[in-house]
Amino acid sequence: MSTTLIWILVGLVAIGMYLSWTAGRLDRLHARIDAARAALDAQLVRRASVTQELATSGVLDPAASIVLYEAAHAARQADEEHREVAESELSQALRAVFGEAAQVEAVREAPGGEEAAGELAAAVRRVPMARRFHNDAVRAARALRRHRKVRWFRLAGHAPFPMAFEMDDEPPMALADRPVA
């Protein structure tokens, strides 16, 4: 009888350790999501800031400057529920203005334009990478949260269900192909 109790106790301890390990793994995934979201936010703000700076520099023609400035301003001021749409609109504005290499070359030829074009190219290339890292972390956390053991034992606690950041982040071809200095 005491042998049976010992084995039951050993089994319960093993199950408890496994559940504790799974809860810790889920917690680390949520921390990774938070870090990836902060990095994504930083890259989105950087892209909008560089775009606004370029739009107000006088290097672009007035129509392009207005389009870029308004899209960048909307992206920076958007609340969380409209952010994906505003960031997508900024991507579309960037593609509309810098769709052809001639516009990028015109920016590069202006005083200070080489640096501005390089900063913008770096900013538009970093956004898709940051978004991919964030969405990969979300996908991993969602997969773990779908397991029965996580749901039955409520191992996720009160953490909100992770949401992916879906936006149009395709950079303009004229900027995407430029090497970063």
N, C-alpha and C positions, 0 to 999 in steps of 0.2 A: 504494500500500500504506500509506503513512504517513497519507494522508487518511482511509482506512478506520479506522485505529487512533485517529485523533483523534476521529472521529465516534462510535466505540464508547466512548471515554473520556468524551466529552461526554454521551452517553446514560447511562452509568453514574453520572456525577456528578449528573445531573438526577434519576435514580431515587433515588439516595442522599439528595439534598436533600428530595425529596418524602416519602420514608420518615421522614426526620428530622423534618420538619414534622408528619407524622401522629403520630409518637410524642410530640412536644411537645404536640400538641393533646390526645391521650389523657391525658397527664400533667396538663394543666391541668383536664381534666374530673374526674380523680380528686381533684385538690386542691379543686375546687368541691364534689364529693360530701362530702369531709371537712369542709369549712366548713359546708355545709348540714346535715350530721349533727350537728355541734356546736351549731348554732343550734336544731335540732329538740330535741336533748337539753336545752338550756337552757330552751326553752319548756315541755317536758314536766315538768321539775323545778319550774319556776315555777308551773305549773298545780297540781301536787301539793302544793306548799308553801302556796299560797294556799288550797287546799281544806282542808288540815290546820289551818291557822290559823283558818279560818272554823268548822271543826268543833269546835275547842277553845275558841272564844270565848264560848260560852254563848248565842249568838244563836238557834241552831236548837234544835228539840226534841231530846230525848235519842236517840231512834231514828234520826233523820236524821243527827245528829252521829256516831253510831257507824258507820253505813253509810259516810258520807263519809270518816271518819278511817281506817277499815280499808282502804277501796279506795285512798285516797291513800298510805297507808303501804305497802301491797303494791306499788303502782306505783313508789314510790321505792326499795324494797328488791329489786325483781325483778332477776334476772340477765339477761344479754343475750338468751338464747334464750327467756325467758318474758316479756320486756318488752312485746311487742306485745299479748299477752293481758291483762296487768295494766293497761296503759294503756286498753285497750278496756273493761275492767271499771270503771275510774274514770269513763270517759265515760258508761257506762250508769248508774252510781250518781248522777252529776251530773244526768242526765236524769230519773232516778226522783225525786230530791229537788226539783229545780227545774223540773219538768215544767209547772208552772202558775205564772202570774204572781203569784198570791197569796203563794206562799212567798217569792219574791224581794221582794215588797213588805213582807212581815213582817221580812225581814232588813234592808231599807233603813230601816225605822222604828226599829230598835233603835239604841242609842248606838254610833256607829262603823260602823253597818251600811251606810250609803251608800257609804263608801269601800271596805268589804269587798266589797260587791256589784259596784262598779265594777272593782275589781282582778280579781275572779273572771270577770266578763264579758270583760275584756280578755284574760285568760289563756286562756279557752276559745275565743276567736276567733283567737288567734295560732297555736294548735297546728295547725289544718288548713292554714294558709298555710305554716308551716314545713315541714310534711310534704309539701305539694305541691311546694315548691322542691326538697326533697331527692329526691323521687321523679322529678321532671323531670330533674335532673342524672343520676340513675341511668339513666333511660331513654335519655338522650343518650349516655352512656358505653357502655351495652349495644349500642346501634345501631352505634356505631363499632367496638366489639370484635367484632361479627359479620362485619365485612368480611373477605374472604379475605386481603387484604394484611396485615392486623393479625395474623391467625392464622398465616399462613405465615411471616412474618418475626418472629413473637413480639414484637410491638411493645409489648404490655402488660407484658412482663417478668414479675415474680412477684407483681404486684398481684392481690389476690383479686377474683373476679367480683363486681361491685357488686350489692347486694341492696336492694330497695325496703323501706320500712317500712310495713307494712300493718296498720292498726288502725281501729277504729270511733272517729272523731273528731267525730262530729256533736254540736254543742253543744245544750244545752237551748234550746228556743225562747224561753223567758222571758229568758234571758241573751243569746242571739244577737242579739235585736232592740234591745237597749239601747245607746244611744250611749255611747262612751267619753269620759270627761271629759278 
